[in-house]
Amino acid sequence: MENEKIRLSFKNGKTAIVDVMIGADGAFSKTLLLLSDVAPQYTGITMVELRLENVKQKIIFI
């Protein structure tokens, strides 16, 4: 695949010839389907991140 170009075709009819295509559109990536038939599988593990800043300053006591 060395020195190969990638042709991208968009819904609006435009095309682009590129050296590299980066698909950073998440686990259910549309671009991943173009490169591989591997599908994401739910493993039962979920991550939730929460960040609270200046909590003491924002607490309202009634």
C-alpha positions in Angstrom: 0.0 0.0 0.0 3.0 2.2 -0.1 2.6 5.5 -2.1 -1.0 4.7 -2.8 -3.6 7.5 -2.9 -7.1 7.4 -1.4 -10.0 8.8 -3.3 -12.8 10.2 -1.1 -16.2 10.7 -2.5 -18.7 12.9 -0.5 -22.5 13.1 -0.6 -22.4 16.6 -2.1 -20.6 15.2 -5.2 -17.1 16.5 -4.3 -14.1 14.2 -4.3 -10.7 14.5 -2.8 -7.5 12.5 -3.5 -5.4 12.2 -0.3 -2.4 10.3 1.1 -4.0 9.6 4.5 -7.5 9.2 5.7 -8.2 9.4 9.5 -11.5 8.2 10.7 -12.0 9.6 14.2 -15.7 9.2 14.5 -16.0 6.8 17.4 -16.6 3.1 18.1 -19.3 2.8 15.5 -17.1 4.5 12.9 -18.4 4.6 9.3 -14.8 4.8 8.0 -13.8 1.6 10.0 -16.4 -0.3 8.0 -14.5 0.6 4.8 -11.2 -0.8 6.2 -12.4 -3.8 8.2 -15.3 -6.1 8.8 -14.6 -6.1 12.6 -17.6 -4.7 14.6 -17.4 -3.3 18.1 -18.9 -5.6 20.8 -20.3 -4.5 24.2 -18.2 -6.1 26.9 -20.3 -5.0 29.9 -17.8 -2.4 30.9 -18.9 1.2 30.8 -16.9 4.3 31.6 -18.5 7.5 33.0 -16.3 10.5 33.8 -17.5 13.5 35.8 -15.6 16.6 36.6 -16.9 19.2 39.0 -14.9 22.4 39.4 -15.2 25.0 42.2 -17.9 23.0 43.9 -17.6 24.9 47.2 -18.1 28.2 45.4 -21.2 27.0 43.5 -23.2 25.4 46.3 -26.3 27.3 47.1 -27.8 26.7 50.6 -31.5 27.3 51.0 
